Amino acid sequence: MTKVFGTPHEQVVFCHDEASGLKAIIAIYSTALGPALGGTRFYPYGSEDEALDDVLNLSKGMAYKNALADLDLGGGKAVIIGDPATDKSEALLRAYGRFVQSLRGRYFTACDVGTFSEDMDVIARECAYVTGRTVAHGGAGDSSILTAYGVFQGMRAAAERVWGSPTLRGRRVGVEGVGKVGHRLVEHLREDGADVVITDVDAAAVARVRARHPEVDVVDGHAALIASDIDVYSPCALGAALDDETVAVLGAKVVCGGANNQLAHPGIEKQLDDRGVLYAPDYVVNSGGVIQVADEIEGFDFDRAKQKASGIFETTRRIFAIAADEGVPPAVAADRLAERRMSEIGRLRGILLNP
């Protein structure tokens, strides 16, 4: 428990239903801006400690992401331990929904790695605090649509900072992971005139992109992509893609991708900055998805959500400007901006309202 009490998290809940096989952890980092919102990750973690580490990191990232996305929502996340291909069942998802419901609105859940809108519909049969639902049930559907759109907006801002124009035309972009978000990002990049090279552990995902875009190049794995002659590296798979070894050999001038928690450990942001690599903080540029699912709480309107996600371009530009003015890496500037909003707006809860 020292892991939990050694962090600023407000609440961490362990959920276990033996009959269905549910083993889940819900982490609420902050409700300073409102109820915590963050997806549910279904993943075969090697241990409970590994799952706990992930949910603590992810929930903190959601608090910062929601703050910079100008949402009146706090940050939370959940993980279900198991293989979604073999362990997911109606009973397990509904049991999980009961646990989310027990938090009485302190946490809203949504999709993440290993969960889909159809799963949210099942969870919602036991729980009122679910977003990312299917269109048939009044939801926004696949949140990767605006996640990819937001990453593209952040990449445009990075391109403007580095090359003077907010376009990827003529640039070579390496996309690692062409699943939910990555394959949609490739669409935006090709429409903008970028050259694209991809890699993914899933051959079917690669084949899907190649079927639509046979001109896209493919390399075998992370190391090969990093070693490629690319202008932009876009990690869109799991986190910790940027470690000491990767940064040391990375030739790209920009890092901008959809994956969460891309920095393997503190200090990587400074290494990137020292090497002249512009890092677009992941929780800023990949916030389009949370903007999309958050809009469901009000009653989903895609055009409204897309308009808000378009603001990721200006937010990213602002962070780059602050970083330059203050002489700090963009990740530090983004943290400061998010913490300022959580502090300033969260303080308003100290103003008593009549019941």
Secondary structure, DSSP 8 states (H G I E B T S, - for coil): -HHHHTS--SEEEEEEETTTTEEEEEEEEE-SSSSEE--EEEE--SSHHHHHHHHHHHHHHHHHHHHHTT-S-EEEEEEEES-HHHH--HHHHHHHHHHHHHTTTSEEB-B-TT--HHHHHHHTTS-S-B-S--GGGTS---THHHHHHHHHHHHHHHHHHHHSSS--TT-EEEEE--STTHHHHHHHHHHTT-EEEEE-S-HHHHHHHHHH-TTSEE-SSHHHHHHS--SEEEE-SSS--B-HHHHHH---SEE--S-SS-BSSTTHHHHHHHTT-EE--HHHHTTHHHHHHHHHHH---HHHHHHHHHTHHHHHHHHHHHHHHHTS-HHHHHHHHHHHHHHHHHGGGGS----
